[in-house]
Amino acid sequence: MIKGLTGKFLSIFGLSDSARTEIRREIDFFQAVEAHVTWKRRLANYLDGAATETLVPDVVCQDNQCALGKWIHGAGRARLGEYPAFQTLITEHALFHLHAAKVIEAHQAGDDARAQQLLTNDFARQSKKTVDCITQLHMDVDGTA
């Protein structure tokens, strides 16, 4: 029921075909999902010592550094800022980055058990919520909700 209402909400408020086309040019929702799904593997590699990258909690917690976050805080907000599905994405995406940073912080503090627990529980739940929001907004933009 909510999915259908969200899609109708976008069309009721006049998301034109040209606006939909522009949004598709600005953000690749499939790549955004893939990038956020990949974070679990990145964090697991980091905890296992297999990462080739340095993860800094103060950077990872910033939700405006990835491609999706840049779009959310820029063109996305300008185009969709009033839509409830977009507002939900803003919140869930920010929490995603916060949970990822908490995993890193626990590991860096030497509490690997806590880091693993955060990764498999809190982060995993938040990751699913974020991916669901991206997917829902994509469906809304495409008019398939």
N, C-alpha and C positions, 0 to 999 in steps of 0.2 A: 504494500500500500504506500509506504513512504517513498519507495523508489519511483513509482508512477507519479506521485505528487511532485517530487523534486523535478522530474523531467517536464511536467506540465508547468511548474513554476517558471522554469527558464523560458518556455515558449510563450507563456502568458505575458511575461515582461518584455517580450519582443527581441529575443536573440535571433537576429536575422541570419539568413544563409551566408551573407558576406561576413558577419561577425564570427560565425562558426568557422568559416574558411580561415579567417585571420587568426583565430585561436589555434587552429590546427597548424598554422605556419609558425606560431610562436612557441608552442610546446608540443613535444611528442610524448603523449601519455604512456605509450608502451615503453619508451626508454625511461620515463620517470618511474614506472613500476619496476622495471628491471634494475635500475640503479638502487632503489630502496630495498628490493629483495636481496640484492647482492651484499648489502651491509651485514647480514647475519653471518655470511661466509667470511667477510673481511674481519669481523670481530672475533669469530672463532679462530681464524688463522692468527690473529693478534694474541689471543689468549694462549694459543699453543706454541707461540714463539716462531711461527712459520711466516709471519707477515714480513713483507719487504718494505712496508711503509711505516712511517712514524705517525701515530695517531695522538693528537693533542686534545684533551677534553674541552678546553676553552675555545677551540676552533670547531670541533665536531658538534658542540651544543648549539652553534649558530645555525638557525634554520634558513638563513638567506644566502648561504654559500654554494649550495648545489644548484643545478640547472632548474629544478622544480622550485626551489626556494626563491631564486632570482626572479622567476616568472611570477610566483605568488605575490611577491612584494613589489612587483613592477607592473608589467602589462596585464597580468592576470587580475590584480586588484583593480586596475583601472576599468577593465571590461566586466568583471564578475563580482566585484567586491560586495555588492548588495545581496547576492544570492546565498541562501542558507547552506547549500551544499559546498559552496566555496568557503564560507565562514567555518564550517566544520573541518574542511581540509586544512585551513590555516592552523587551527588548534591542534589537530591530530599530527600534522607534520612537525610542528614545533615540539610536541611531546616525543615524537620519534627521535629527533636529534638529542633531546634531553636524556632519554633513556640510553641511547648509544653512548653518550658521554659518561653516564653513570657506570656503565660496564667498564669503560676504559679507566675511569678513576679508581674503581675497586681493584682492578688488576695492578695499576701503578702503585696502589697502597699496599700491595702484597697479599691482598685477600682474594686469591684465585677462586676459592669456593664460592664466595659471594659474587664475584664477577660472572662465573659460570651460571649461577642461579639467576642472576639478573638477565643474562643473555637468553636463557631458555624459558624464562617466565615473563617478566615485565617487558623486556625488549621484544620478545616474540609476539606477545599480545598487541603491543603498540604498533609493531611492524604490520601486522595483519589489518589493524584499524586504518593505518595510513594507506596501505595498498587498496583497501576497500574504498576509501574516500577518493583516491585518484581514479579508480575504476568507475565509481559512480559519477564523478564529474565528467569523465570522458564520455560515458553513456549519455549524460544530460546534454553535453555539447553536441554530440552526434544525433541527438533526438531519438535514441534507442532505449531510453529508460522506461 
